[in-house]
Amino acid sequence: MIRRGGGAIVNQTSTATYINTPSRMNYNVSKGGLVPMTKTMARELGAHNIRVNAIAPGPVATEALKGVPQEALDRIKAAQCIPRLAEPKDLAGAMLFLVSSMSAWMSG
């Protein structure tokens, strides 16, 4: 990206960064580490015209949720403003915005 004169990086963290679900310490910590990593990368790479941002979606209907009891999923959905699990395609708009020229002055 430096040789090309710039670019955009979008990391995917999670609301687990802020909620800290019990029994998921490894996941919570790994996603939580992406927040300061994203901010540090944004500062370090900004001079090279490389933007770095992150999205933090809530629960997404993927293999990662297989095995989660339905009652737990129902509680999660009920606590959200939009009471459903996200689909992977729901993240596409935010990702496309963050890699497009429409967010050319947005980093970190």
Biopython code that builds the backbone (N, CA, C, O; Angstrom):
import numpy as np
from Bio.PDB.StructureBuilder import StructureBuilder

atoms = [
    (1, "MET", "N", (0.825, -1.197, 0.000)),
    (1, "MET", "CA", (0.000, 0.000, 0.000)),
    (1, "MET", "C", (0.861, 1.249, 0.000)),
    (1, "MET", "O", (0.531, 2.246, -0.642)),
    (2, "ILE", "N", (1.976, 1.186, 0.730)),
    (2, "ILE", "CA", (2.863, 2.356, 0.746)),
    (2, "ILE", "C", (3.402, 2.596, -0.661)),
    (2, "ILE", "O", (3.426, 3.733, -1.132)),
    (3, "ARG", "N", (3.839, 1.519, -1.338)),
    (3, "ARG", "CA", (4.370, 1.672, -2.705)),
    (3, "ARG", "C", (3.315, 2.174, -3.674)),
    (3, "ARG", "O", (3.629, 2.912, -4.608)),
    (4, "ARG", "N", (2.059, 1.777, -3.459)),
    (4, "ARG", "CA", (0.968, 2.212, -4.338)),
    (4, "ARG", "C", (0.507, 3.629, -4.039)),
    (4, "ARG", "O", (-0.241, 4.213, -4.823)),
    (5, "GLY", "N", (0.939, 4.186, -2.928)),
    (5, "GLY", "CA", (0.546, 5.546, -2.587)),
    (5, "GLY", "C", (-0.679, 5.656, -1.710)),
    (5, "GLY", "O", (-1.243, 6.741, -1.570)),
    (6, "GLY", "N", (-1.100, 4.559, -1.119)),
    (6, "GLY", "CA", (-2.224, 4.642, -0.190)),
    (6, "GLY", "C", (-3.128, 3.441, -0.263)),
    (6, "GLY", "O", (-2.885, 2.493, -1.009)),
    (7, "GLY", "N", (-4.179, 3.503, 0.531)),
    (7, "GLY", "CA", (-5.151, 2.426, 0.569)),
    (7, "GLY", "C", (-6.015, 2.522, 1.802)),
    (7, "GLY", "O", (-5.971, 3.508, 2.539)),
    (8, "ALA", "N", (-6.790, 1.497, 2.013)),
    (8, "ALA", "CA", (-7.696, 1.459, 3.166)),
    (8, "ALA", "C", (-7.698, 0.063, 3.759)),
    (8, "ALA", "O", (-7.741, -0.932, 3.035)),
    (9, "ILE", "N", (-7.651, -0.003, 5.070)),
    (9, "ILE", "CA", (-7.721, -1.242, 5.816)),
    (9, "ILE", "C", (-8.937, -1.147, 6.733)),
    (9, "ILE", "O", (-9.134, -0.134, 7.404)),
    (10, "VAL", "N", (-9.741, -2.190, 6.760)),
    (10, "VAL", "CA", (-10.888, -2.234, 7.665)),
    (10, "VAL", "C", (-10.773, -3.513, 8.496)),
    (10, "VAL", "O", (-10.859, -4.621, 7.966)),
    (11, "ASN", "N", (-10.581, -3.343, 9.787)),
    (11, "ASN", "CA", (-10.542, -4.461, 10.713)),
    (11, "ASN", "C", (-11.953, -4.729, 11.221)),
    (11, "ASN", "O", (-12.764, -3.811, 11.339)),
    (12, "GLN", "N", (-12.237, -5.981, 11.518)),
    (12, "GLN", "CA", (-13.542, -6.314, 12.087)),
    (12, "GLN", "C", (-13.366, -6.736, 13.531)),
    (12, "GLN", "O", (-12.850, -7.813, 13.827)),
    (13, "THR", "N", (-13.808, -5.862, 14.422)),
    (13, "THR", "CA", (-13.812, -6.177, 15.840)),
    (13, "THR", "C", (-15.216, -6.665, 16.185)),
    (13, "THR", "O", (-15.849, -7.304, 15.345)),
    (14, "SER", "N", (-15.710, -6.403, 17.336)),
    (14, "SER", "CA", (-17.001, -6.937, 17.749)),
    (14, "SER", "C", (-17.531, -6.153, 18.934)),
    (14, "SER", "O", (-16.773, -5.499, 19.650)),
    (15, "THR", "N", (-18.826, -6.223, 19.133)),
    (15, "THR", "CA", (-19.391, -5.622, 20.339)),
    (15, "THR", "C", (-18.916, -6.376, 21.581)),
    (15, "THR", "O", (-19.075, -5.883, 22.697)),
    (16, "ALA", "N", (-18.338, -7.558, 21.403)),
    (16, "ALA", "CA", (-17.755, -8.290, 22.539)),
    (16, "ALA", "C", (-16.660, -7.472, 23.208)),
    (16, "ALA", "O", (-16.341, -7.690, 24.377)),
    (17, "THR", "N", (-16.087, -6.531, 22.465)),
    (17, "THR", "CA", (-15.089, -5.623, 23.028)),
    (17, "THR", "C", (-15.670, -4.837, 24.203)),
    (17, "THR", "O", (-14.965, -4.522, 25.161)),
    (18, "TYR", "N", (-16.942, -4.530, 24.118)),
    (18, "TYR", "CA", (-17.593, -3.683, 25.110)),
    (18, "TYR", "C", (-18.490, -4.458, 26.066)),
    (18, "TYR", "O", (-18.733, -4.011, 27.187)),
    (19, "ILE", "N", (-18.988, -5.623, 25.631)),
    (19, "ILE", "CA", (-19.937, -6.392, 26.429)),
    (19, "ILE", "C", (-19.234, -7.439, 27.289)),
    (19, "ILE", "O", (-19.657, -7.691, 28.417)),
    (20, "ASN", "N", (-18.175, -8.049, 26.778)),
    (20, "ASN", "CA", (-17.407, -9.067, 27.504)),
    (20, "ASN", "C", (-18.270, -10.228, 27.971)),
    (20, "ASN", "O", (-18.531, -10.395, 29.163)),
    (21, "THR", "N", (-18.698, -11.011, 27.020)),
    (21, "THR", "CA", (-19.527, -12.174, 27.294)),
    (21, "THR", "C", (-18.773, -13.203, 28.135)),
    (21, "THR", "O", (-17.645, -13.558, 27.793)),
    (22, "PRO", "N", (-19.366, -13.690, 29.226)),
    (22, "PRO", "CA", (-18.701, -14.714, 30.040)),
    (22, "PRO", "C", (-18.376, -15.964, 29.215)),
    (22, "PRO", "O", (-19.076, -16.276, 28.251)),
    (23, "SER", "N", (-17.327, -16.665, 29.592)),
    (23, "SER", "CA", (-16.882, -17.901, 28.955)),
    (23, "SER", "C", (-16.341, -17.708, 27.542)),
    (23, "SER", "O", (-16.171, -18.687, 26.815)),
    (24, "ARG", "N", (-16.066, -16.469, 27.137)),
    (24, "ARG", "CA", (-15.526, -16.210, 25.800)),
    (24, "ARG", "C", (-14.301, -15.303, 25.893)),
    (24, "ARG", "O", (-14.103, -14.430, 25.049)),
    (25, "MET", "N", (-13.478, -15.517, 26.929)),
    (25, "MET", "CA", (-12.354, -14.618, 27.170)),
    (25, "MET", "C", (-11.428, -14.512, 25.958)),
    (25, "MET", "O", (-11.041, -13.407, 25.580)),
    (26, "ASN", "N", (-11.071, -15.626, 25.353)),
    (26, "ASN", "CA", (-10.150, -15.566, 24.214)),
    (26, "ASN", "C", (-10.717, -14.700, 23.090)),
    (26, "ASN", "O", (-10.003, -13.882, 22.509)),
    (27, "TYR", "N", (-11.982, -14.880, 22.791)),
    (27, "TYR", "CA", (-12.638, -14.086, 21.747)),
    (27, "TYR", "C", (-12.694, -12.615, 22.150)),
    (27, "TYR", "O", (-12.332, -11.738, 21.366)),
    (28, "ASN", "N", (-13.150, -12.347, 23.379)),
    (28, "ASN", "CA", (-13.266, -10.959, 23.846)),
    (28, "ASN", "C", (-11.927, -10.234, 23.769)),
    (28, "ASN", "O", (-11.857, -9.097, 23.302)),
    (29, "VAL", "N", (-10.871, -10.891, 24.225)),
    (29, "VAL", "CA", (-9.546, -10.273, 24.233)),
    (29, "VAL", "C", (-9.034, -10.054, 22.814)),
    (29, "VAL", "O", (-8.475, -8.999, 22.515)),
    (30, "SER", "N", (-9.219, -11.035, 21.941)),
    (30, "SER", "CA", (-8.715, -10.881, 20.574)),
    (30, "SER", "C", (-9.440, -9.758, 19.848)),
    (30, "SER", "O", (-8.807, -8.975, 19.139)),
    (31, "LYS", "N", (-10.724, -9.668, 20.007)),
    (31, "LYS", "CA", (-11.476, -8.586, 19.354)),
    (31, "LYS", "C", (-11.178, -7.242, 20.023)),
    (31, "LYS", "O", (-11.088, -6.217, 19.347)),
    (32, "GLY", "N", (-11.026, -7.249, 21.341)),
    (32, "GLY", "CA", (-10.705, -6.012, 22.058)),
    (32, "GLY", "C", (-9.358, -5.454, 21.641)),
    (32, "GLY", "O", (-9.192, -4.236, 21.573)),
    (33, "GLY", "N", (-8.404, -6.309, 21.362)),
    (33, "GLY", "CA", (-7.082, -5.857, 20.933)),
    (33, "GLY", "C", (-7.085, -5.161, 19.590)),
    (33, "GLY", "O", (-6.163, -4.409, 19.276)),
    (34, "LEU", "N", (-8.117, -5.405, 18.791)),
    (34, "LEU", "CA", (-8.182, -4.766, 17.473)),
    (34, "LEU", "C", (-8.455, -3.264, 17.555)),
    (34, "LEU", "O", (-8.090, -2.522, 16.643)),
    (35, "VAL", "N", (-9.084, -2.814, 18.620)),
    (35, "VAL", "CA", (-9.393, -1.380, 18.737)),
    (35, "VAL", "C", (-8.118, -0.544, 18.864)),
    (35, "VAL", "O", (-7.918, 0.357, 18.048)),
    (36, "PRO", "N", (-7.239, -0.798, 19.852)),
    (36, "PRO", "CA", (-6.004, -0.008, 19.903)),
    (36, "PRO", "C", (-5.085, -0.291, 18.722)),
    (36, "PRO", "O", (-4.337, 0.591, 18.301)),
    (37, "MET", "N", (-5.127, -1.509, 18.179)),
    (37, "MET", "CA", (-4.317, -1.797, 16.992)),
    (37, "MET", "C", (-4.760, -0.933, 15.819)),
    (37, "MET", "O", (-3.924, -0.390, 15.097)),
    (38, "THR", "N", (-6.067, -0.802, 15.627)),
    (38, "THR", "CA", (-6.603, 0.019, 14.541)),
    (38, "THR", "C", (-6.196, 1.477, 14.714)),
    (38, "THR", "O", (-5.777, 2.122, 13.754)),
    (39, "LYS", "N", (-6.316, 1.994, 15.921)),
    (39, "LYS", "CA", (-5.961, 3.393, 16.176)),
    (39, "LYS", "C", (-4.463, 3.634, 15.971)),
    (39, "LYS", "O", (-4.065, 4.659, 15.417)),
    (40, "THR", "N", (-3.643, 2.691, 16.416)),
    (40, "THR", "CA", (-2.195, 2.828, 16.250)),
    (40, "THR", "C", (-1.816, 2.753, 14.777)),
    (40, "THR", "O", (-1.011, 3.551, 14.298)),
    (41, "MET", "N", (-2.389, 1.808, 14.069)),
    (41, "MET", "CA", (-2.109, 1.692, 12.631)),
    (41, "MET", "C", (-2.536, 2.958, 11.890)),
    (41, "MET", "O", (-1.842, 3.413, 10.981)),
    (42, "ALA", "N", (-3.677, 3.522, 12.278)),
    (42, "ALA", "CA", (-4.153, 4.746, 11.621)),
    (42, "ALA", "C", (-3.136, 5.872, 11.777)),
    (42, "ALA", "O", (-2.849, 6.594, 10.821)),
    (43, "ARG", "N", (-2.592, 6.019, 12.982)),
    (43, "ARG", "CA", (-1.576, 7.059, 13.220)),
    (43, "ARG", "C", (-0.290, 6.763, 12.467)),
    (43, "ARG", "O", (0.295, 7.664, 11.866)),
    (44, "GLU", "N", (0.157, 5.514, 12.490)),
    (44, "GLU", "CA", (1.419, 5.160, 11.856)),
    (44, "GLU", "C", (1.355, 5.195, 10.332)),
    (44, "GLU", "O", (2.346, 5.520, 9.678)),
    (45, "LEU", "N", (0.211, 4.866, 9.768)),
    (45, "LEU", "CA", (0.115, 4.747, 8.317)),
    (45, "LEU", "C", (-0.523, 5.955, 7.633)),
    (45, "LEU", "O", (-0.479, 6.068, 6.408)),
    (46, "GLY", "N", (-1.111, 6.850, 8.411)),
    (46, "GLY", "CA", (-1.774, 8.018, 7.833)),
    (46, "GLY", "C", (-0.860, 8.859, 6.959)),
    (46, "GLY", "O", (-1.296, 9.372, 5.928)),
    (47, "ALA", "N", (0.383, 9.007, 7.346)),
    (47, "ALA", "CA", (1.333, 9.797, 6.552)),
    (47, "ALA", "C", (1.577, 9.178, 5.179)),
    (47, "ALA", "O", (2.064, 9.856, 4.274)),
    (48, "HIS", "N", (1.247, 7.908, 5.018)),
    (48, "HIS", "CA", (1.413, 7.212, 3.747)),
    (48, "HIS", "C", (0.093, 7.126, 2.977)),
    (48, "HIS", "O", (-0.023, 6.355, 2.025)),
    (49, "ASN", "N", (-0.901, 7.918, 3.392)),
    (49, "ASN", "CA", (-2.212, 7.942, 2.760)),
    (49, "ASN", "C", (-2.923, 6.586, 2.877)),
    (49, "ASN", "O", (-3.667, 6.180, 1.984)),
    (50, "ILE", "N", (-2.681, 5.906, 3.984)),
    (50, "ILE", "CA", (-3.366, 4.645, 4.260)),
    (50, "ILE", "C", (-4.304, 4.879, 5.438)),
    (50, "ILE", "O", (-3.870, 5.242, 6.531)),
    (51, "ARG", "N", (-5.579, 4.668, 5.201)),
    (51, "ARG", "CA", (-6.593, 4.839, 6.241)),
    (51, "ARG", "C", (-6.864, 3.496, 6.895)),
    (51, "ARG", "O", (-6.900, 2.467, 6.220)),
    (52, "VAL", "N", (-7.054, 3.503, 8.211)),
    (52, "VAL", "CA", (-7.334, 2.269, 8.948)),
    (52, "VAL", "C", (-8.541, 2.520, 9.850)),
    (52, "VAL", "O", (-8.531, 3.430, 10.680)),
    (53, "ASN", "N", (-9.561, 1.714, 9.678)),
    (53, "ASN", "CA", (-10.769, 1.826, 10.480)),
    (53, "ASN", "C", (-11.204, 0.435, 10.918)),
    (53, "ASN", "O", (-10.615, -0.568, 10.516)),
    (54, "ALA", "N", (-12.230, 0.388, 11.737)),
    (54, "ALA", "CA", (-12.777, -0.892, 12.192)),
    (54, "ALA", "C", (-14.288, -0.786, 12.296)),
    (54, "ALA", "O", (-14.842, 0.285, 12.542)),
    (55, "ILE", "N", (-14.928, -1.903, 12.106)),
    (55, "ILE", "CA", (-16.357, -1.996, 12.387)),
    (55, "ILE", "C", (-16.514, -2.960, 13.561)),
    (55, "ILE", "O", (-15.697, -3.861, 13.753)),
    (56, "ALA", "N", (-17.571, -2.759, 14.336)),
    (56, "ALA", "CA", (-17.819, -3.596, 15.516)),
    (56, "ALA", "C", (-19.272, -4.054, 15.501)),
    (56, "ALA", "O", (-20.101, -3.539, 16.252)),
    (57, "PRO", "N", (-19.578, -5.028, 14.640)),
    (57, "PRO", "CA", (-20.965, -5.486, 14.586)),
    (57, "PRO", "C", (-21.338, -6.292, 15.819)),
    (57, "PRO", "O", (-20.484, -6.816, 16.534)),
    (58, "GLY", "N", (-22.610, -6.371, 16.035)),
    (58, "GLY", "CA", (-23.133, -7.266, 17.059)),
    (58, "GLY", "C", (-23.126, -8.680, 16.508)),
    (58, "GLY", "O", (-22.374, -8.977, 15.580)),
    (59, "PRO", "N", (-23.947, -9.552, 17.061)),
    (59, "PRO", "CA", (-23.927, -10.941, 16.644)),
    (59, "PRO", "C", (-24.360, -11.119, 15.187)),
    (59, "PRO", "O", (-25.376, -10.583, 14.746)),
    (60, "VAL", "N", (-23.557, -11.884, 14.463)),
    (60, "VAL", "CA", (-23.804, -12.150, 13.041)),
    (60, "VAL", "C", (-24.093, -13.636, 12.889)),
    (60, "VAL", "O", (-23.404, -14.473, 13.472)),
    (61, "ALA", "N", (-25.101, -13.953, 12.113)),
    (61, "ALA", "CA", (-25.510, -15.347, 11.908)),
    (61, "ALA", "C", (-24.458, -16.075, 11.072)),
    (61, "ALA", "O", (-24.549, -16.142, 9.846)),
    (62, "THR", "N", (-23.459, -16.616, 11.768)),
    (62, "THR", "CA", (-22.392, -17.379, 11.127)),
    (62, "THR", "C", (-22.167, -18.654, 11.923)),
    (62, "THR", "O", (-22.855, -18.918, 12.910)),
    (63, "GLU", "N", (-21.199, -19.435, 11.480)),
    (63, "GLU", "CA", (-20.841, -20.666, 12.183)),
    (63, "GLU", "C", (-20.459, -20.401, 13.638)),
    (63, "GLU", "O", (-20.634, -21.268, 14.493)),
    (64, "ALA", "N", (-19.939, -19.206, 13.920)),
    (64, "ALA", "CA", (-19.503, -18.881, 15.279)),
    (64, "ALA", "C", (-20.660, -18.956, 16.285)),
    (64, "ALA", "O", (-20.429, -19.160, 17.476)),
    (65, "LEU", "N", (-21.880, -18.795, 15.818)),
    (65, "LEU", "CA", (-23.032, -18.841, 16.729)),
    (65, "LEU", "C", (-23.673, -20.218, 16.810)),
    (65, "LEU", "O", (-24.592, -20.433, 17.600)),
    (66, "LYS", "N", (-23.195, -21.144, 15.999)),
    (66, "LYS", "CA", (-23.728, -22.512, 16.091)),
    (66, "LYS", "C", (-23.434, -23.050, 17.491)),
    (66, "LYS", "O", (-22.327, -22.897, 18.006)),
    (67, "GLY", "N", (-24.404, -23.659, 18.079)),
    (67, "GLY", "CA", (-24.215, -24.204, 19.417)),
    (67, "GLY", "C", (-24.625, -23.255, 20.527)),
    (67, "GLY", "O", (-24.717, -23.663, 21.684)),
    (68, "VAL", "N", (-24.877, -21.977, 20.191)),
    (68, "VAL", "CA", (-25.374, -21.053, 21.211)),
    (68, "VAL", "C", (-26.854, -21.391, 21.425)),
    (68, "VAL", "O", (-27.613, -21.442, 20.457)),
    (69, "PRO", "N", (-27.270, -21.618, 22.647)),
    (69, "PRO", "CA", (-28.670, -21.976, 22.898)),
    (69, "PRO", "C", (-29.638, -20.923, 22.355)),
    (69, "PRO", "O", (-29.377, -19.723, 22.430)),
    (70, "GLN", "N", (-30.747, -21.392, 21.812)),
    (70, "GLN", "CA", (-31.739, -20.491, 21.228)),
    (70, "GLN", "C", (-32.221, -19.455, 22.233)),
    (70, "GLN", "O", (-32.447, -18.301, 21.868)),
    (71, "GLU", "N", (-32.381, -19.849, 23.494)),
    (71, "GLU", "CA", (-32.846, -18.884, 24.501)),
    (71, "GLU", "C", (-31.839, -17.750, 24.680)),
    (71, "GLU", "O", (-32.236, -16.609, 24.914)),
    (72, "ALA", "N", (-30.561, -18.042, 24.576)),
    (72, "ALA", "CA", (-29.532, -17.002, 24.678)),
    (72, "ALA", "C", (-29.606, -16.082, 23.463)),
    (72, "ALA", "O", (-29.505, -14.862, 23.598)),
    (73, "LEU", "N", (-29.783, -16.667, 22.271)),
    (73, "LEU", "CA", (-29.913, -15.837, 21.059)),
    (73, "LEU", "C", (-31.153, -14.950, 21.136)),
    (73, "LEU", "O", (-31.120, -13.793, 20.716)),
    (74, "ASP", "N", (-32.233, -15.486, 21.667)),
    (74, "ASP", "CA", (-33.463, -14.700, 21.809)),
    (74, "ASP", "C", (-33.251, -13.517, 22.754)),
    (74, "ASP", "O", (-33.753, -12.425, 22.490)),
    (75, "ARG", "N", (-32.511, -13.718, 23.861)),
    (75, "ARG", "CA", (-32.218, -12.618, 24.797)),
    (75, "ARG", "C", (-31.354, -11.553, 24.112)),
    (75, "ARG", "O", (-31.594, -10.356, 24.264)),
    (76, "ILE", "N", (-30.358, -12.001, 23.365)),
    (76, "ILE", "CA", (-29.479, -11.062, 22.653)),
    (76, "ILE", "C", (-30.296, -10.226, 21.674)),
    (76, "ILE", "O", (-30.184, -9.001, 21.641)),
    (77, "LYS", "N", (-31.120, -10.906, 20.879)),
    (77, "LYS", "CA", (-31.926, -10.189, 19.878)),
    (77, "LYS", "C", (-32.886, -9.198, 20.545)),
    (77, "LYS", "O", (-33.061, -8.082, 20.057)),
    (78, "ALA", "N", (-33.497, -9.598, 21.644)),
    (78, "ALA", "CA", (-34.460, -8.735, 22.330)),
    (78, "ALA", "C", (-33.803, -7.469, 22.884)),
    (78, "ALA", "O", (-34.472, -6.446, 23.030)),
    (79, "ALA", "N", (-32.517, -7.522, 23.192)),
    (79, "ALA", "CA", (-31.807, -6.369, 23.767)),
    (79, "ALA", "C", (-31.310, -5.386, 22.703)),
    (79, "ALA", "O", (-30.831, -4.304, 23.040)),
    (80, "GLN", "N", (-31.418, -5.748, 21.450)),
    (80, "GLN", "CA", (-30.896, -4.892, 20.367)),
    (80, "GLN", "C", (-31.958, -3.955, 19.830)),
    (80, "GLN", "O", (-33.151, -4.236, 19.937)),
    (81, "CYS", "N", (-31.535, -2.849, 19.255)),
    (81, "CYS", "CA", (-32.471, -1.903, 18.633)),
    (81, "CYS", "C", (-33.192, -2.543, 17.445)),
    (81, "CYS", "O", (-34.393, -2.345, 17.260)),
    (82, "ILE", "N", (-32.462, -3.299, 16.657)),
    (82, "ILE", "CA", (-33.051, -4.079, 15.568)),
    (82, "ILE", "C", (-33.006, -5.528, 16.039)),
    (82, "ILE", "O", (-31.943, -6.149, 16.015)),
    (83, "PRO", "N", (-34.126, -6.068, 16.460)),
    (83, "PRO", "CA", (-34.122, -7.350, 17.176)),
    (83, "PRO", "C", (-33.970, -8.583, 16.281)),
    (83, "PRO", "O", (-34.877, -9.409, 16.175)),
    (84, "ARG", "N", (-32.806, -8.684, 15.643)),
    (84, "ARG", "CA", (-32.485, -9.869, 14.857)),
    (84, "ARG", "C", (-30.971, -9.988, 14.779)),
    (84, "ARG", "O", (-30.246, -9.025, 15.029)),
    (85, "LEU", "N", (-30.507, -11.171, 14.432)),
    (85, "LEU", "CA", (-29.083, -11.349, 14.184)),
    (85, "LEU", "C", (-28.748, -10.708, 12.844)),
    (85, "LEU", "O", (-29.565, -10.713, 11.924)),
    (86, "ALA", "N", (-27.563, -10.166, 12.741)),
    (86, "ALA", "CA", (-27.119, -9.633, 11.461)),
    (86, "ALA", "C", (-26.793, -10.797, 10.535)),
    (86, "ALA", "O", (-26.445, -11.889, 10.983)),
    (87, "GLU", "N", (-26.910, -10.548, 9.262)),
    (87, "GLU", "CA", (-26.435, -11.471, 8.234)),
    (87, "GLU", "C", (-25.102, -10.911, 7.741)),
    (87, "GLU", "O", (-24.899, -9.698, 7.797)),
    (88, "PRO", "N", (-24.198, -11.746, 7.267)),
    (88, "PRO", "CA", (-22.922, -11.228, 6.766)),
    (88, "PRO", "C", (-23.092, -10.086, 5.762)),
    (88, "PRO", "O", (-22.297, -9.146, 5.755)),
    (89, "LYS", "N", (-24.123, -10.162, 4.913)),
    (89, "LYS", "CA", (-24.352, -9.102, 3.922)),
    (89, "LYS", "C", (-24.689, -7.754, 4.569)),
    (89, "LYS", "O", (-24.526, -6.709, 3.940)),
    (90, "ASP", "N", (-25.158, -7.774, 5.824)),
    (90, "ASP", "CA", (-25.473, -6.524, 6.520)),
    (90, "ASP", "C", (-24.225, -5.689, 6.796)),
    (90, "ASP", "O", (-24.331, -4.481, 7.008)),
    (91, "LEU", "N", (-23.055, -6.307, 6.797)),
    (91, "LEU", "CA", (-21.807, -5.597, 7.066)),
    (91, "LEU", "C", (-21.220, -4.968, 5.811)),
    (91, "LEU", "O", (-20.335, -4.117, 5.894)),
    (92, "ALA", "N", (-21.709, -5.383, 4.656)),
    (92, "ALA", "CA", (-21.113, -4.959, 3.386)),
    (92, "ALA", "C", (-21.170, -3.446, 3.169)),
    (92, "ALA", "O", (-20.194, -2.866, 2.693)),
    (93, "GLY", "N", (-22.264, -2.805, 3.497)),
    (93, "GLY", "CA", (-22.397, -1.360, 3.273)),
    (93, "GLY", "C", (-21.358, -0.557, 4.048)),
    (93, "GLY", "O", (-20.739, 0.357, 3.501)),
    (94, "ALA", "N", (-21.167, -0.899, 5.319)),
    (94, "ALA", "CA", (-20.172, -0.205, 6.138)),
    (94, "ALA", "C", (-18.772, -0.442, 5.589)),
    (94, "ALA", "O", (-17.960, 0.480, 5.520)),
    (95, "MET", "N", (-18.495, -1.687, 5.199)),
    (95, "MET", "CA", (-17.179, -2.003, 4.641)),
    (95, "MET", "C", (-16.925, -1.226, 3.357)),
    (95, "MET", "O", (-15.857, -0.642, 3.179)),
    (96, "LEU", "N", (-17.907, -1.222, 2.463)),
    (96, "LEU", "CA", (-17.746, -0.510, 1.187)),
    (96, "LEU", "C", (-17.544, 0.987, 1.408)),
    (96, "LEU", "O", (-16.726, 1.612, 0.732)),
    (97, "PHE", "N", (-18.283, 1.557, 2.346)),
    (97, "PHE", "CA", (-18.105, 2.974, 2.661)),
    (97, "PHE", "C", (-16.686, 3.245, 3.147)),
    (97, "PHE", "O", (-16.049, 4.200, 2.702)),
    (98, "LEU", "N", (-16.194, 2.418, 4.048)),
    (98, "LEU", "CA", (-14.878, 2.659, 4.648)),
    (98, "LEU", "C", (-13.715, 2.446, 3.675)),
    (98, "LEU", "O", (-12.635, 2.995, 3.891)),
    (99, "VAL", "N", (-13.908, 1.678, 2.629)),
    (99, "VAL", "CA", (-12.836, 1.520, 1.645)),
    (99, "VAL", "C", (-13.014, 2.446, 0.452)),
    (99, "VAL", "O", (-12.151, 2.489, -0.425)),
    (100, "SER", "N", (-14.113, 3.186, 0.402)),
    (100, "SER", "CA", (-14.388, 4.064, -0.736)),
    (100, "SER", "C", (-13.845, 5.474, -0.511)),
    (100, "SER", "O", (-13.422, 5.829, 0.589)),
    (101, "SER", "N", (-13.868, 6.253, -1.567)),
    (101, "SER", "CA", (-13.430, 7.650, -1.479)),
    (101, "SER", "C", (-14.395, 8.495, -0.642)),
    (101, "SER", "O", (-14.035, 9.598, -0.231)),
    (102, "MET", "N", (-15.607, 8.006, -0.381)),
    (102, "MET", "CA", (-16.556, 8.755, 0.446)),
    (102, "MET", "C", (-16.062, 8.905, 1.879)),
    (102, "MET", "O", (-16.535, 9.782, 2.602)),
    (103, "SER", "N", (-15.124, 8.068, 2.301)),
    (103, "SER", "CA", (-14.580, 8.173, 3.659)),
    (103, "SER", "C", (-13.096, 8.526, 3.601)),
    (103, "SER", "O", (-12.312, 8.101, 4.449)),
    (104, "ALA", "N", (-12.723, 9.305, 2.596)),
    (104, "ALA", "CA", (-11.308, 9.609, 2.339)),
    (104, "ALA", "C", (-10.597, 10.334, 3.488)),
    (104, "ALA", "O", (-9.369, 10.298, 3.568)),
    (105, "TRP", "N", (-11.333, 10.974, 4.355)),
    (105, "TRP", "CA", (-10.708, 11.716, 5.457)),
    (105, "TRP", "C", (-11.066, 11.089, 6.800)),
    (105, "TRP", "O", (-11.052, 11.758, 7.833)),
    (106, "MET", "N", (-11.384, 9.813, 6.774)),
    (106, "MET", "CA", (-11.797, 9.113, 7.990)),
    (106, "MET", "C", (-10.785, 8.013, 8.278)),
    (106, "MET", "O", (-10.588, 7.110, 7.465)),
    (107, "SER", "N", (-10.154, 8.096, 9.426)),
    (107, "SER", "CA", (-9.188, 7.074, 9.819)),
    (107, "SER", "C", (-9.081, 7.026, 11.335)),
    (107, "SER", "O", (-9.125, 8.052, 12.014)),
    (108, "GLY", "N", (-8.940, 5.818, 11.845)),
    (108, "GLY", "CA", (-8.713, 5.640, 13.273)),
    (108, "GLY", "C", (-9.968, 5.474, 14.066)),
    (108, "GLY", "O", (-9.911, 5.315, 15.285)),
]
sb = StructureBuilder()
sb.init_structure("model")
sb.init_model(0)
sb.init_chain("A")
sb.init_seg("    ")
for serial, (resi, resn, name, xyz) in enumerate(atoms, 1):
    if name == "N":
        sb.init_residue(resn, " ", resi, " ")
    sb.init_atom(name, np.array(xyz, "f"), 0.0, 1.0, " ", f" {name:<3s}", serial, name[0])
structure = sb.get_structure()
